Amino acid sequence: MQVEVAAKLYRGLGDPTRLRIVLGLRGGERRVVDLVADLGLAQSTISAHLACLRGCGLLEVRPVGRQSYYRLAHDVGELLTATQVLLARTGWDVELCPNDR
């Protein structure tokens, strides 16, 4: 594993807004307007985070006319599932971690 590249991946997912977007896409494709409504954030904010996630290869986009539908790419769903399992096992240990910056 290339540690520096993996660290960038986790930092990218470490942003709460990007993680909320990724979690919102677990149920399938979404448009920017859908994510704006769900998250209550500005369209420009959502678009910037989508561009970041897409640039990292974590999202795919399907254009339909003037709209774009975003979906999870590759095995991102599996990573989210593994994260849920790990959090269920560690519980409060992660939340109480004194090294969180």
Residue pairs with C-beta under 8 A, 6 or more apart in sequence:
8 56
9 56
12 18
12 52
12 53
12 56
12 58
13 19
13 22
13 58
15 49
17 39
17 41
17 45
17 49
18 49
18 52
18 53
20 39
21 35
21 39
21 46
21 49
21 50
21 53
22 53
22 58
22 59
22 72
22 76
22 80
23 80
24 30
24 35
24 38
24 39
25 59
25 70
25 71
25 72
26 72
26 77
26 80
28 71
29 62
29 69
29 70
29 71
30 38
30 69
30 70
30 71
31 67
31 68
31 69
31 70
32 43
32 46
32 47
32 50
32 68
32 70
33 43
33 67
35 46
35 50
35 70
36 42
36 43
36 46
39 46
50 59
50 70
53 59
54 60
54 61
54 70
57 73
57 74
58 72
58 73
58 74
58 76
59 70
59 71
59 72
59 73
59 76
60 70
60 71
60 72
60 73
61 68
61 69
61 70
61 71
62 68
62 69
62 70
62 71
63 69
87 94
